[in-house]
Amino acid sequence: MSGDTQSSVTKINPLRGEILIPGDKSITHRAIILSALAQGRSKILGYLPSEDCEATLRAFKAMGIRISSELERGIPCLVVNGKGLQGLSEPENVIDCGNSGTTMRLMTGLLSAQPFFSVLTGDASLRLRPMARVMKPIREMGGEIHARANGNKAPLAISGTALSPIEYKLPIASAQVKSAILLAGLRVSGTTTVIEPGPCRDHTERMFQSFGISFKKEGNALSVSGGADFAGRSIEVPGDISSAAFFLVAGSIIPGSEIKLCNVGVNPTRAAVLNILKKMGADIDLVFRKTTGNEPVADLKVRAAPLKGCVVEGALMTAALDEFPILCIAAARAEGRTVFREAAELRVKESDRIEMMASALSGMGIAVETFPDGMAITGNPKWKGIFCKTAGDHRIAMSLVIAGLLAEGGNQIDDMACIKTSFPDFMNLLLGLTKPG
């Protein structure tokens, strides 16, 4: 993925204002999938019209699902006419997942249980990302999947077939692998069970319950009973806390800033970024508003505050992998040393996020040390602006834009277009906060 080089915003004033955070990417993916599999009409209010989510939407259109978009009270809305568990049709062409690992991994489980052939591919970055971890349990259920690079990388050729129920112990916590197995289990006769080694994102389970799917959780065991259709429904997607994180950090590190972020999903399995920032001394208040679709929603208010370094590891680190790039910016501004460990998976995300952030921060004059599973950052209040390489990684690009707010002369970003992967309105919202006033 490539796009125009652009200078990042150069800060003139504190960041002040109120913004509505766009819909959660993870929830949008799952809402589209389950609405397509439901019987009848579903409405998804506040969905995220990003490139990643559009990849999932296009996949279901290619399998015969009628989907339309509209605005409702100025909020993006999808209307999905589901055809039930038996209603998908064989796609006439390869399904292009773009840069969306969520689309590819969840669809691998879903399509393996369909009675037709399909092929999943993606852009150059996605075709380099490992897929064996999701294919292994699906194959144990009887799935027939072929892949290149010794069965580890896309394109994936899937010969759909009747699968068998399974009890599968995840070797490491993974919301995408867990969800792929549970989605495959929807068409399996019997009960499919996933046993988690520890907590991870639980949006799939919450949405199963919201749709009335036969699902239960007992300790770390998650079970779905397949074969029964379920009805379409209305879904309200909360704002994405991973998107809010950019403004939480910006509001924390730019003196005099005060920002209110509205309608943010604060699912406990996604709240690690809040816990880490508060551990560093951030001044963040939460005002709970409601629960929608089994997801808690709150308004967040952040005020500038001095940050201090800390250690982030274990379950806290695992739950904040998506927020790692912007947390690096917080660490670079904090007093003392911040250490991130047990995050080796960052090396096989959209880019090697450890090396990408280390390179950028080092160029800005910030002391960094990298490890196979993380990095250490020593805070420095004086940054110099640089030309930033992103490797087409949306979260790297947005993080370095935020860094440019405090870097002398601002940063130049080599690929701004990649931001559309997850947060198309990012720059407009940021510019609204940087206006004098």
Secondary structure as UniProt FT lines:
FT   STRAND          6..7
FT   STRAND          16..20
FT   HELIX           25..37
FT   STRAND          39..45
FT   HELIX           51..62
FT   TURN            63..64
FT   STRAND          66..72
FT   TURN            73..74
FT   STRAND          75..83
FT   TURN            85..86
FT   STRAND          95..96
FT   TURN            98..99
FT   HELIX           101..112
FT   STRAND          117..121
FT   TURN            124..125
FT   HELIX           126..128
FT   HELIX           132..140
FT   TURN            141..142
FT   STRAND          144..147
FT   HELIX           148..151
FT   STRAND          153..159
FT   STRAND          167..169
FT   HELIX           175..185
FT   TURN            186..187
FT   STRAND          191..195
FT   HELIX           203..211
FT   STRAND          215..218
FT   TURN            219..220
FT   STRAND          221..225
FT   STRAND          234..236
FT   HELIX           241..253
FT   TURN            255..256
FT   STRAND          258..265
FT   HELIX           268..270
FT   HELIX           272..279
FT   TURN            280..281
FT   STRAND          283..292
FT   TURN            293..294
FT   STRAND          295..303
FT   STRAND          311..312
FT   HELIX           314..318
FT   TURN            319..323
FT   HELIX           324..333
FT   STRAND          337..340
FT   HELIX           344..348
FT   HELIX           353..363
FT   TURN            364..365
FT   STRAND          367..371
FT   TURN            372..373
FT   STRAND          374..378
FT   STRAND          383..384
FT   STRAND          387..388
FT   TURN            391..392
FT   HELIX           394..404
FT   TURN            405..406
FT   STRAND          407..408
FT   STRAND          412..413
FT   HELIX           417..421
FT   TURN            424..425
FT   HELIX           426..434
//
